[in-house]
Every structure is written in structure tokens, then in C-alpha cells.
Amino acid sequence: MQVVPRPPPFVLAGRDTLKTPWDFFKSVFKPYKPDTPLLLDFCFEVDWIHGKCDKIIKNDQDERKAYLKSIYKQIREVYKYYSGLSPLGGRITCAGPGTMTELIHHCPDFIDGKTVKISDIDFQMIACNGGKKVNTWLSPDKALVRFQMMEFLVRLSIDKYIKPKITESYLEAI
């Protein structure tokens, strides 16, 4: 038996000079629309119209809406991250019950087992999905789409702070 060392890798002459620097406008990301304040305002208004936050929040809706609008970018980023973790069926990005449970587990002080339990996550997801006029593949029954994320968080904050009378103010609860 005779052992022979591997030959050195074959490199074409001048290959390094052929590489062009990466350019966003020549990449697959070219059609991506970056977030602008105008786009975020439009998305918020669409989500507000399709959601049920205006029915859940009892008083001073304009103040609550202004506050939710000020933190909408963070809510949307959280949704984008968690909906991308496990899209249902691969057709649409949405956040299922397991994903939302994982999200709430990243907030260890939120679930205390008394005022808010793990089962409340499922109840609030059902409440967000209930009463839909039309069920389509764009809005699955057992998962949250973007406009429902804000409603889900508002419902959980009401369960945590308004129902046990920790605070009377919806703004403080949210």
C-alpha cells in the first residue's frame, strides 16, 4: 500500500480579480421595500381597522391608539420574527399557539400562574380569531396574522392588569 498526499487546490489565474463587490441593487433583495414612517403608518391603520382593539379598549381610545401607534414598529418586528419561526403550511407567515407560547416565555414576569396562565394564551388566540367574517387561507383559524398580533398583546395586558384591578387605566395596562 502506498500513500500519496493530496494535490494542492487548483486555482484559476486571475480568478480573484473577477469578483465584483456585493451590491444591494444587483441582489435578490432589490425589490424589498424598506420601512418608512409612511409605510408603518399605513400598516398600523390597516391593522387597526381589521383588528378589534377599538372594541376592547373601553375609554380614551384616541390616547391608546396613539400609544400603540408609537410602539407599532416594535410590535411589527416581534411579529415578523415569531411568524417567520414556524409558518403554517409554508404558505403564509403567521404565529401559531406554540410560537406565541414561546414569545410569552421570553417575558418571565408576565405569566405568574395566577392572573395569567399558559392556557390564557390559547384563549386569547381563540378570541382574536373568533367572529371573523370570512375564513380564508390568508387568515388561518389557529394562528395569528399581523393585524391580530396587536390585539393579542392588548388582550393579554388587560388580563394581566385590568381584570385583577392592578390598574384602572388601559394605557398603563398596555
Secondary structure as UniProt FT lines:
FT   TURN            13..14
FT   HELIX           15..18
FT   HELIX           24..26
FT   TURN            28..31
FT   HELIX           37..50
FT   HELIX           53..56
FT   HELIX           61..70
FT   HELIX           72..85
FT   TURN            89..91
FT   HELIX           97..105
FT   TURN            108..110
FT   HELIX           118..129
FT   TURN            130..131
FT   TURN            137..138
FT   TURN            141..142
FT   HELIX           146..157
FT   HELIX           158..162
FT   TURN            163..165
FT   HELIX           170..173
//
